[in-house]
């Protein structure tokens, strides 16, 4: 019925973002081993944090595939925006 369902409804979210960054990050970390990039980035064994083992390769291969970013600083900015923090010591390092 044209009166109740406008034809201009869209499913994309505000700002053109179809998948929020945290969801993309989790998806990437879940798929990374299957994609053969576990030596580049992976979950820590306890599963509470992740580690970028090879930053240069991460930027050149992984970021290009999963994110629309080409600079590690942009990736880090997104992490900070969503409340992630860098671990430099402690059990979760």
CORJOZI-V38932 format. One record per residue. RES is the residue in three letters. D_LAST is the distance of its C-alpha to the last C-alpha in Angstrom with 2 decimals. Layout:
<<RES/D_LAST> <RES/D_LAST>>
This chain:
<<UNK/56.76> <UNK/56.45> <UNK/56.89> <UNK/53.78> <UNK/51.41> <UNK/51.15> <UNK/50.67> <UNK/48.26> <UNK/45.30> <UNK/42.12> <UNK/38.90> <UNK/36.66> <UNK/34.67> <UNK/35.34> <UNK/34.48> <UNK/34.66> <UNK/31.12> <UNK/31.49> <UNK/27.89> <UNK/25.42> <UNK/22.24> <UNK/19.87> <UNK/22.14> <UNK/22.18> <UNK/18.39> <UNK/18.28> <UNK/21.31> <UNK/19.87> <UNK/16.76> <UNK/19.24> <UNK/21.66> <UNK/19.64> <UNK/20.05> <UNK/23.76> <UNK/24.17> <UNK/22.97> <UNK/20.06> <UNK/17.12> <UNK/16.78> <UNK/16.43> <UNK/13.98> <UNK/12.70> <UNK/11.05> <UNK/8.16> <UNK/10.39> <UNK/10.10> <UNK/11.14> <UNK/9.54> <UNK/7.79> <UNK/8.87> <UNK/8.56> <UNK/11.77> <UNK/12.52> <UNK/15.97> <UNK/16.58> <UNK/20.32> <UNK/20.89> <UNK/18.90> <UNK/21.37> <UNK/24.36> <UNK/24.04> <UNK/21.62> <UNK/22.16> <UNK/25.88> <UNK/26.00> <UNK/24.09> <UNK/24.38> <UNK/27.28> <UNK/25.39> <UNK/25.55> <UNK/23.38> <UNK/19.61> <UNK/20.39> <UNK/22.09> <UNK/19.18> <UNK/16.89> <UNK/19.79> <UNK/19.96> <UNK/16.33> <UNK/17.12> <UNK/20.44> <UNK/19.08> <UNK/16.71> <UNK/13.33> <UNK/11.14> <UNK/8.77> <UNK/5.44> <UNK/6.00> <UNK/5.45> <UNK/5.70> <UNK/5.64> <UNK/3.80> <UNK/0.00>>
